[in-house]
Amino acid sequence: MAGEDSPKIHIGRRGVILLSDKGYKGIGMEGIIATWFAQSRKKSMDEFVKEAKRIREMVPEPASILEVAPGPGFLSTELAKLSHEYQVTGLDISKTFIDLARKHALQENVEVTFLLGDAADMPLDTETFDFITCQSAFKNFSNPVAAINEMYRVLKPGGKALIVDLRKDASKAGIKQHVNQELNLGVVNRQFTKLALYQLLNRAYTKADFIKMIDESSFTSYQIEKTSIGIEILLVKTGTEQN
């Protein structure tokens, strides 16, 4: 039996993956940094309302929905507002975000379960969810293939997972236009956001990168679509995959 100090591993379709203990790239979103991020993103609440409505068109009721890395929980809360027949769960590795998300859901008078955990090693039962979404966070996972496989594991047969994120080959001009025209931010926050997105291009993935990761995972059915500066991946658990 492995000891507590033994490294964690993930067994996927293409072999064994050694998991990073940290679970994320770069500086963790805790304390003041997480609070600033939440305050900044709250100014763009219309985005979360719009995305929640888009997801509703994809997910018939009743349904159990998981948001991986929900941050301050704005999207999860908006999803819960749309239907009492949605059972919404958010899983994040940041203690600060979990606290903020729980407070936000309470303020909005909706029931959402927010749990602390790693996307690559989810503390969730197998075949629990009808739909999973991960928005603007996948590029930060230090164990991306393991995270995809965990999505597969916790999805019910026939379930879907939607990953939405920045695209590595997005242009700086495109990012500038997106921030200036589509995000409701003040002058200072616009500048910070543009600089942050320029830096995050280094972590982001191309379409080819995602195809390679999916090929290494348990999923066999997927669709990939490019957006202005982003990429959307829809994964389907058909129930006929061979692990």
N, C-alpha and C positions, 0 to 999 in steps of 0.2 A: 504493500500500500504506500502511495506517495506521501511524503511529509508535507507540512504546510508550506515549506520553503521551496518545494518543487515547482518548476515552471509550468504554467498552464498551457495546454495544447488544444488544438482544434483539429478534428479529423474530418476532412472534406472529401469530395469526390476524387480529387487529384493527390491526396496524401495528407500528411500531418503538417499543421501550421503551428509554430511556436507563437503564443500570444504575448503581446506587450502588456506588462502589468499596468502601465499608465492608462492605456485605452484610447488616448487622444494625442494628436500632434500639437506641439507648441505649448503656450501658456494655458493653464486651466482657467475656465470661466468661473471664478469664485469671487466672493466679496465685492469690492468696489467696482471691479471690471464688469462683473455680471450685472450688477445693479445699473451701471451706466448703460450697458447694452440694452437692458430691458426698458429703461426710460426712453432710449432712442427709438427702439422698435415700436413702442406703444404709439408713437406719433404717426405710424403708418398702419394703423388698425384696419383701415379700409382694405389693405392687401389681404389680411387674414380673413376678413369677412368674405371677400371675393373668392379666396381659395377654398374656404369651407363650403361655400355654395357649389363650387366646381366639383369638389369631392362628393358632395351629396348626390350629384347627378350620376356618379360612378358607383355609389354604394346604396343598394336598396335596403329598406328597413324591414325588420330589425337587424342590427349588426353590431358586432364587437370590433372596435377600431383601436389600433395602437399607433401612437406617434412616437417615433424614435428620435431622441434628442429634441424635445419640444421647447427647450429653453425656458422662458418665462410663462409658457403655456397658453399663449394667445390663440393659436390655431385650435388646439385641443378644446379650449373653452368655447370657441365659436362653433365647433362641430357639435358639442353637447347642447348648445342653445338651439340648434336646428331641429333636434328631434329627441324626445324622451325615450325613443326606442334605440338610440345609439348609446352603447356602453363604451365610454372613451377612457383609454389608459395612456399615460405619458411616461416614458422611461428616459431618464437623463442621468449622466454621470456626475453632474454638478449639484452639490448639496444646496448651494445658494439658489440655483434655478428651481429646484424642487420646492424650496420654501416660498419663493416668489410665485410660482405657478399655483401652489395650493391657496395662497392668499388671494390671487386673482380670481380663481374659480369661486372662492367663497364670496368675494365681492360681487361677482356676477350672478350669484345664486344658482349655480349649476353644479352637478355632481360629476367630477372627474377624478380618477385615481392616478396620482402621480407617484412613481416609484423611483428609487435610486438604483442605478445599475449600469453595467457596461453593455453596449450594443453588440459586442462580440461574445458575450457570455450572459445572456438575459436570464434574470431570475423569474422566468415565466414558464407556464406549462406548455407542453407540445400541443399543437393544433387547437389554439385558443381563439385566434382572431380571423375575422372575415376580410379585413383590410388593414394595411399598414402604410403609413406615410413617413417619409424622412425628408425634411425641408431644409436646404442650405447648410446641412451639417455633415453629410457623408464624407466630404473631402477631409474632414478633421479626424476621422477614425484611423487609428494606427493599425487596425486589423480588418481591413475592408472586406476581404473574402469571407472571413469568419462572421462578420456582421451580416452579410448577405445570406449565409447559410443559417444564421439564427432567425432571420426573417422567414426563411423557408420552413424552419422547424416549427415556429409558433403559429404559422398560418394554417388554417383549415384547408383541406383539399378543395380546390376551386377558388381559393382566396387569392388576393392580389396585393402587391406591394408597389407603391409609387415613390420613387426617389427623384427629388427635384434639387438641382444644385448648379453652382457656377460651372461654366465650361472652360477648360484650360486654354482653348484656342480663341476665347472671346477677346475682342480688341479693346484696348484702353479707351478708344473713342466711343465704342459701344457702351462700355461701363459708364463713362462720363454722361452720355445721353440718358441712359437708364436711371442713374441717380438723380440727375437734374430734372427729368421730366416725369418720372414714375413714382418717386419716393417723396413723401411729404415731410421733408426735413429742412431745418434752418440752415443758414449759410455755413456755420461752423461744423455741424454734424454732416452736412453734405461732403465737405472736404475730408473729414475723418473717414467717412464711409467709402469714398473713392480710393483713398490711400489704402484702406484695409483690403478692399477688393483687389486692388493691384497686387498686393502682397499675397493674397490668397490664391491668385492664379498659379503660384508655385505648387500649391497642394492639390489643385483641382485636377480633374481627369478629362481626357478626350473620349469621344465615342469609341474609338478603338480600345482604349484602356478599359472601359466598361464591358465591352464584348469579351475581352480576355478574362476579366474577373468573373463574369457570369459563367463563362465556359469552365472555370475552375470550381464553380459552385454547384449546388444541387438543382438549380433552376435550368429548365431547358426551353421554356416558352417566355419570350419577352418582346417588347417593342421599345425602340429608342427614337426620340424626337429632339431636335435642336430647337432652342428658342433664341431670342435676341442675344442674350449673353449667357444663357444657361443650357441645361440638358435635362430631359425628363426620361426616366426609365420606368417602364411598367413591367413588372415581373408577375408571372402567373404560376401558381402551384397547381399543375394539372392533376397531380395524384398518380401519374403513370411514370414519373421519373425513376430512373435506376440510380441509386446512390452508390 
